[in-house]
C-alpha cells in the first residue's frame, strides 16, 4: 500500500460529556464524503482536557473503547484519539488505536502538562509505540509530547530502516501558544524525515481555555499538505509512501544521526 488517506477531525468538544461527544462524532463520521484509511480525533475527545479523573475515567473495553471498535468496523477505517482511562489503579491519558478487524492498541501520554497539573492526576507513559497499518509504520503521540524531540526521534537501524514513516499528535493545544504548535509540527517532520500530523480541537473548555485548531499535515520536507485553520471541519490528506522513500534515498540525513537510547 503506497498511499494513505487520513481524515483529521478538528471540532469543539462538549465539556465532560462523553455521551454528547460520541454522538456528535458519530454523526460527523457518517457525514464524511470520502473514505479514509485512518480517522484521527483530538486529545481527550470524549471529555475535553479535564483533570476530573475520579468521575470521568473509564476502564479499557468499556464505552469509549467499544464505540471506537464499532465505528472502526463500520467505517472500514482505523479510529484513533485519546481518552481518560483507569487501568490497574492508575489513570492515563491514553491514545486508543481501534482497527477495522477488531484490534485495540494503545499509547500512554509520556509528557504530562504540569502547568495544568496533569502530572498530579495522571500517570506517565513508559514506552513509545509504533503501529503498523497497510504497510506504514506509524508513531502516535499526545499534545505536550510535541515539545520533546528526543522522545519523538525517528532512529534508523544499520540497514537504514527507520522507526516510522508517519508521526501524529492528538492535542488540546491552547490558542495563546498556537504559533509554537505550528513551528514544532513542521520541525518534527523535517528532522525525522517523516510525515507529521497534528490534530487539535477548537472552542473553549470548562476552564475557560480557548483552542484555535491549526490542525495540519506536513510532509518530510516540511511542506504543509493541508491545514484546518480555526473552524470546525474534517481535513483530508493523502500521503505518498513512494515519495517518502525516494526522498530518504536522495537525502539520507538519517545516516548521520546520533545513536542513543531513551530510558
C-alpha positions as a Markdown table, in Angstrom:
| # | Residue | x | y | z |
|---|---|---|---|---|
| 1 | Unk | 0.0 | 0.0 | 0.0 |
| 2 | Unk | 1.8 | 3.1 | -1.2 |
| 3 | Unk | -0.7 | 5.8 | -0.4 |
| 4 | Unk | -2.6 | 6.5 | 2.8 |
| 5 | Unk | -5.6 | 8.8 | 3.3 |
| 6 | Unk | -6.1 | 10.5 | 6.7 |
| 7 | Unk | -9.1 | 12.4 | 8.0 |
| 8 | Unk | -8.3 | 14.9 | 10.7 |
| 9 | Unk | -11.3 | 15.8 | 12.9 |
| 10 | Unk | -11.0 | 19.4 | 14.1 |
| 11 | Unk | -14.0 | 20.1 | 16.3 |
| 12 | Unk | -15.2 | 21.7 | 19.5 |
| 13 | Unk | -16.0 | 19.4 | 22.4 |
| 14 | Unk | -18.8 | 19.2 | 24.9 |
| 15 | Unk | -17.2 | 19.7 | 28.4 |
| 16 | Unk | -17.0 | 16.5 | 30.4 |
| 17 | Unk | -19.9 | 14.9 | 28.5 |
| 18 | Unk | -18.8 | 11.7 | 26.8 |
| 19 | Unk | -22.2 | 10.7 | 25.5 |
| 20 | Unk | -22.7 | 14.0 | 23.7 |
| 21 | Unk | -19.2 | 13.9 | 22.2 |
| 22 | Unk | -19.6 | 10.3 | 21.0 |
| 23 | Unk | -22.9 | 11.1 | 19.5 |
| 24 | Unk | -21.5 | 14.2 | 17.7 |
| 25 | Unk | -18.5 | 12.4 | 16.3 |
| 26 | Unk | -20.7 | 9.5 | 15.1 |
| 27 | Unk | -22.8 | 12.0 | 13.2 |
| 28 | Unk | -19.7 | 13.6 | 11.7 |
| 29 | Unk | -18.3 | 10.2 | 10.8 |
| 30 | Unk | -21.4 | 9.2 | 8.8 |
| 31 | Unk | -21.4 | 12.6 | 7.1 |
| 32 | Unk | -18.0 | 12.1 | 5.6 |
| 33 | Unk | -18.0 | 12.3 | 1.9 |
| 34 | Unk | -14.8 | 10.3 | 1.3 |
| 35 | Unk | -13.4 | 7.1 | 2.7 |
| 36 | Unk | -10.2 | 7.4 | 4.9 |
| 37 | Unk | -7.8 | 4.8 | 6.0 |
| 38 | Unk | -7.2 | 6.5 | 9.4 |
| 39 | Unk | -9.5 | 8.9 | 11.2 |
| 40 | Unk | -7.8 | 11.0 | 13.9 |
| 41 | Unk | -9.8 | 12.6 | 16.7 |
| 42 | Unk | -8.4 | 15.1 | 19.2 |
| 43 | Unk | -6.9 | 14.6 | 22.7 |
| 44 | Unk | -9.5 | 13.5 | 25.3 |
| 45 | Unk | -12.1 | 13.7 | 22.6 |
| 46 | Unk | -14.8 | 12.3 | 24.9 |
| 47 | Unk | -14.4 | 14.9 | 27.7 |
| 48 | Unk | -12.1 | 17.7 | 26.9 |
| 49 | Unk | -8.8 | 18.2 | 28.7 |
| 50 | Unk | -10.2 | 17.6 | 32.2 |
| 51 | Unk | -8.4 | 16.6 | 35.4 |
| 52 | Unk | -11.6 | 15.1 | 36.8 |
| 53 | Unk | -10.3 | 11.5 | 36.6 |
| 54 | Unk | -12.3 | 10.1 | 39.6 |
| 55 | Unk | -15.6 | 10.9 | 38.0 |
| 56 | Unk | -14.8 | 10.6 | 34.3 |
| 57 | Unk | -12.1 | 8.0 | 33.7 |
| 58 | Unk | -13.3 | 4.6 | 32.4 |
| 59 | Unk | -11.7 | 1.2 | 32.2 |
| 60 | Unk | -10.5 | -0.3 | 29.0 |
| 61 | Unk | -13.0 | -2.2 | 26.9 |
| 62 | Unk | -15.9 | -0.1 | 28.1 |
| 63 | Unk | -18.0 | 2.7 | 26.4 |
| 64 | Unk | -15.3 | 4.6 | 24.5 |
| 65 | Unk | -13.3 | 1.6 | 23.5 |
| 66 | Unk | -16.4 | -0.3 | 22.3 |
| 67 | Unk | -17.6 | 2.8 | 20.4 |
| 68 | Unk | -14.2 | 3.1 | 18.7 |
| 69 | Unk | -14.1 | -0.5 | 17.7 |
| 70 | Unk | -17.7 | -0.4 | 16.4 |
| 71 | Unk | -17.1 | 2.7 | 14.4 |
| 72 | Unk | -13.8 | 1.3 | 13.0 |
| 73 | Unk | -15.6 | -1.8 | 11.8 |
| 74 | Unk | -18.5 | 0.1 | 10.3 |
| 75 | Unk | -16.3 | 2.7 | 8.6 |
| 76 | Unk | -13.6 | 0.3 | 7.5 |
| 77 | Unk | -11.0 | 2.7 | 8.9 |
| 78 | Unk | -8.7 | 3.0 | 11.9 |
| 79 | Unk | -10.2 | 5.3 | 14.6 |
| 80 | Unk | -7.8 | 6.9 | 17.0 |
| 81 | Unk | -7.8 | 9.6 | 19.7 |
| 82 | Unk | -7.0 | 9.8 | 23.4 |
| 83 | Unk | -9.4 | 9.3 | 26.3 |
| 84 | Unk | -9.2 | 9.1 | 30.1 |
| 85 | Unk | -8.5 | 5.5 | 31.2 |
| 86 | Unk | -8.3 | 3.9 | 34.6 |
| 87 | Unk | -6.0 | 0.8 | 34.4 |
| 88 | Unk | -4.5 | -1.2 | 37.3 |
| 89 | Unk | -5.5 | 1.5 | 39.8 |
| 90 | Unk | -3.7 | 4.2 | 37.8 |
| 91 | Unk | -5.0 | 6.9 | 35.4 |
| 92 | Unk | -3.7 | 7.5 | 32.0 |
| 93 | Unk | -4.3 | 10.0 | 29.1 |
| 94 | Unk | -4.4 | 7.1 | 26.7 |
| 95 | Unk | -4.4 | 7.2 | 23.0 |
| 96 | Unk | -6.5 | 4.3 | 21.6 |
| 97 | Unk | -6.0 | 2.8 | 18.2 |
| 98 | Unk | -9.0 | 0.8 | 17.0 |
| 99 | Unk | -8.7 | -1.2 | 13.8 |
| 100 | Unk | -11.5 | -2.4 | 11.4 |
| 101 | Unk | -10.5 | -6.0 | 12.2 |
| 102 | Unk | -11.1 | -5.6 | 16.0 |
| 103 | Unk | -7.7 | -4.8 | 17.4 |
| 104 | Unk | -7.4 | -2.2 | 20.2 |
| 105 | Unk | -3.9 | -0.9 | 20.7 |
| 106 | Unk | -2.8 | 2.0 | 22.9 |
| 107 | Unk | -0.1 | 4.5 | 23.8 |
| 108 | Unk | 0.0 | 6.4 | 27.1 |
| 109 | Unk | 1.0 | 10.0 | 27.0 |
| 110 | Unk | 4.6 | 10.4 | 28.2 |
| 111 | Unk | 4.9 | 14.1 | 28.9 |
| 112 | Unk | 2.3 | 15.3 | 31.3 |
| 113 | Unk | 1.4 | 19.1 | 31.2 |
| 114 | Unk | 2.5 | 20.2 | 34.6 |
| 115 | Unk | 1.2 | 23.8 | 34.0 |
| 116 | Unk | -2.3 | 22.3 | 34.2 |
| 117 | Unk | -1.3 | 19.8 | 36.9 |
| 118 | Unk | -1.8 | 16.9 | 34.6 |
| 119 | Unk | 1.1 | 15.2 | 36.4 |
| 120 | Unk | -0.9 | 15.3 | 39.6 |
| 121 | Unk | -3.9 | 13.4 | 38.1 |
| 122 | Unk | -2.4 | 11.0 | 35.5 |
| 123 | Unk | 0.5 | 8.5 | 35.4 |
| 124 | Unk | 3.3 | 8.9 | 32.8 |
| 125 | Unk | 3.5 | 6.5 | 29.9 |
| 126 | Unk | 6.6 | 4.3 | 30.0 |
| 127 | Unk | 7.1 | 3.3 | 26.4 |
| 128 | Unk | 6.9 | 4.6 | 22.8 |
| 129 | Unk | 4.8 | 2.7 | 20.3 |
| 130 | Unk | 4.8 | 2.1 | 16.6 |
| 131 | Unk | 1.6 | 0.8 | 14.9 |
| 132 | Unk | 1.8 | -0.9 | 11.6 |
| 133 | Unk | -1.1 | -0.4 | 9.1 |
| 134 | Unk | -1.3 | -1.0 | 5.4 |
| 135 | Unk | 2.5 | -1.2 | 5.0 |
| 136 | Unk | 3.1 | 2.0 | 7.0 |
| 137 | Unk | 4.9 | 2.3 | 10.4 |
| 138 | Unk | 3.1 | 4.9 | 12.5 |
| 139 | Unk | 4.1 | 6.6 | 15.8 |
| 140 | Unk | 1.4 | 8.0 | 18.0 |
| 141 | Unk | 2.0 | 10.9 | 20.4 |
| 142 | Unk | -0.2 | 13.2 | 22.6 |
| 143 | Unk | -0.1 | 17.0 | 22.7 |
| 144 | Unk | 2.8 | 18.1 | 25.1 |
| 145 | Unk | 4.9 | 15.2 | 23.7 |
| 146 | Unk | 5.4 | 17.6 | 20.7 |
| 147 | Unk | 7.8 | 19.8 | 22.7 |
| 148 | Unk | 10.3 | 16.9 | 23.4 |
| 149 | Unk | 12.1 | 16.0 | 20.2 |
| 150 | Unk | 14.2 | 13.2 | 21.8 |
| 151 | Unk | 11.0 | 11.2 | 22.6 |
| 152 | Unk | 9.8 | 11.8 | 19.0 |
| 153 | Unk | 13.1 | 11.0 | 17.3 |
| 154 | Unk | 13.0 | 8.7 | 14.3 |
| 155 | Unk | 16.0 | 6.4 | 14.6 |
| 156 | Unk | 17.5 | 4.2 | 11.9 |
| 157 | Unk | 18.9 | 0.7 | 12.1 |
| 158 | Unk | 22.2 | -0.1 | 10.5 |
| 159 | Unk | 20.4 | -1.2 | 7.3 |
| 160 | Unk | 18.7 | 2.1 | 7.0 |
| 161 | Unk | 15.2 | 1.0 | 8.1 |
| 162 | Unk | 13.7 | 3.9 | 10.1 |
| 163 | Unk | 11.4 | 3.5 | 13.2 |
| 164 | Unk | 8.4 | 5.1 | 11.5 |
| 165 | Unk | 7.0 | 6.7 | 8.3 |
| 166 | Unk | 4.4 | 8.9 | 9.9 |
| 167 | Unk | 4.2 | 10.5 | 13.3 |
| 168 | Unk | 0.9 | 12.1 | 14.6 |
| 169 | Unk | -0.1 | 14.2 | 17.6 |
| 170 | Unk | -3.6 | 14.5 | 19.0 |
| 171 | Unk | -3.9 | 17.6 | 21.1 |
| 172 | Unk | -5.7 | 20.2 | 23.2 |
| 173 | Unk | -3.2 | 22.9 | 22.4 |
| 174 | Unk | -4.3 | 26.4 | 23.7 |
| 175 | Unk | -4.7 | 29.3 | 21.3 |
| 176 | Unk | -2.1 | 31.6 | 23.0 |
| 177 | Unk | 0.7 | 29.1 | 22.1 |
| 178 | Unk | -0.5 | 28.0 | 18.7 |
| 179 | Unk | 2.5 | 29.6 | 17.0 |
| 180 | Unk | 4.7 | 27.0 | 18.8 |
| 181 | Unk | 2.3 | 24.2 | 17.6 |
| 182 | Unk | 2.8 | 25.3 | 14.0 |
| 183 | Unk | 6.6 | 25.6 | 14.3 |
| 184 | Unk | 7.1 | 22.3 | 16.2 |
| 185 | Unk | 4.9 | 20.2 | 13.9 |
| 186 | Unk | 6.9 | 21.4 | 10.9 |
| 187 | Unk | 10.2 | 20.8 | 12.7 |
| 188 | Unk | 9.3 | 17.2 | 13.7 |
| 189 | Unk | 8.6 | 16.4 | 10.1 |
| 190 | Unk | 11.9 | 17.8 | 8.8 |
| 191 | Unk | 14.2 | 16.4 | 11.5 |
| 192 | Unk | 12.6 | 12.9 | 11.3 |
| 193 | Unk | 12.3 | 12.6 | 7.5 |
| 194 | Unk | 8.7 | 11.6 | 8.0 |
| 195 | Unk | 5.2 | 12.8 | 7.5 |
| 196 | Unk | 3.9 | 14.7 | 10.6 |
| 197 | Unk | 0.3 | 15.3 | 11.5 |
| 198 | Unk | -1.3 | 17.4 | 14.3 |
| 199 | Unk | -4.9 | 17.2 | 15.2 |
| 200 | Unk | -6.1 | 20.0 | 17.6 |
| 201 | Unk | -9.5 | 20.9 | 18.9 |
| 202 | Unk | -11.2 | 24.3 | 18.8 |
| 203 | Unk | -13.6 | 26.2 | 21.1 |
| 204 | Unk | -13.5 | 26.9 | 24.8 |
| 205 | Unk | -13.4 | 24.3 | 27.6 |
| 206 | Unk | -15.0 | 24.3 | 31.0 |
| 207 | Unk | -11.9 | 26.0 | 32.5 |
| 208 | Unk | -12.1 | 29.0 | 30.1 |
| 209 | Unk | -9.2 | 27.8 | 28.0 |
| 210 | Unk | -9.5 | 28.6 | 24.3 |
| 211 | Unk | -8.3 | 26.5 | 21.4 |
| 212 | Unk | -7.8 | 27.6 | 17.8 |
| 213 | Unk | -7.3 | 24.4 | 15.8 |
| 214 | Unk | -4.5 | 24.8 | 13.3 |
| 215 | Unk | -4.6 | 21.0 | 12.7 |
| 216 | Unk | -2.2 | 20.3 | 9.8 |
| 217 | Unk | -0.3 | 17.8 | 7.8 |
| 218 | Unk | 3.4 | 18.2 | 6.8 |
| 219 | Unk | 5.5 | 16.2 | 4.5 |
| 220 | Unk | 9.1 | 15.1 | 5.1 |
| 221 | Unk | 10.4 | 18.4 | 3.7 |
| 222 | Unk | 8.2 | 20.4 | 6.0 |
| 223 | Unk | 5.7 | 21.4 | 3.3 |
| 224 | Unk | 2.2 | 21.9 | 4.5 |
| 225 | Unk | -0.1 | 19.5 | 2.7 |
| 226 | Unk | -3.3 | 20.7 | 4.2 |
| 227 | Unk | -4.5 | 22.6 | 7.3 |
| 228 | Unk | -7.7 | 23.3 | 9.1 |
| 229 | Unk | -7.5 | 26.9 | 10.1 |
| 230 | Unk | -9.6 | 27.8 | 13.0 |
| 231 | Unk | -13.0 | 26.4 | 12.1 |
| 232 | Unk | -14.8 | 23.1 | 12.7 |
| 233 | Unk | -14.0 | 20.8 | 9.8 |
| 234 | Unk | -12.7 | 17.4 | 8.6 |
| 235 | Unk | -9.3 | 17.8 | 6.9 |
| 236 | Unk | -8.4 | 15.1 | 4.3 |
| 237 | Unk | -4.8 | 14.5 | 3.4 |
| 238 | Unk | -3.2 | 11.9 | 1.1 |
| 239 | Unk | 0.3 | 10.6 | 1.9 |
| 240 | Unk | 2.6 | 9.1 | -0.7 |
| 241 | Unk | 5.0 | 6.5 | 0.6 |
| 242 | Unk | 6.9 | 6.2 | -2.7 |
| 243 | Unk | 7.8 | 9.9 | -2.5 |
| 244 | Unk | 8.9 | 9.5 | 1.1 |
| 245 | Unk | 11.1 | 6.5 | 0.2 |
| 246 | Unk | 12.7 | 8.4 | -2.7 |
| 247 | Unk | 13.5 | 11.4 | -0.6 |
| 248 | Unk | 15.1 | 9.3 | 2.1 |
| 249 | Unk | 17.3 | 7.7 | -0.6 |
| 250 | Unk | 18.2 | 11.1 | -2.2 |
| 251 | Unk | 18.8 | 12.9 | 1.1 |
| 252 | Unk | 19.9 | 10.3 | 3.6 |
| 253 | Unk | 20.4 | 12.6 | 6.6 |
| 254 | Unk | 19.4 | 9.6 | 8.8 |
| 255 | Unk | 22.9 | 8.1 | 8.2 |
| 256 | Unk | 24.4 | 10.9 | 10.2 |
| 257 | Unk | 22.0 | 10.8 | 13.2 |
| 258 | Unk | 23.3 | 10.4 | 16.7 |
| 259 | Unk | 22.9 | 7.0 | 18.3 |
| 260 | Unk | 21.3 | 7.0 | 21.7 |
| 261 | Unk | 18.8 | 5.2 | 23.9 |
| 262 | Unk | 15.8 | 6.7 | 25.7 |
| 263 | Unk | 15.1 | 5.4 | 29.2 |
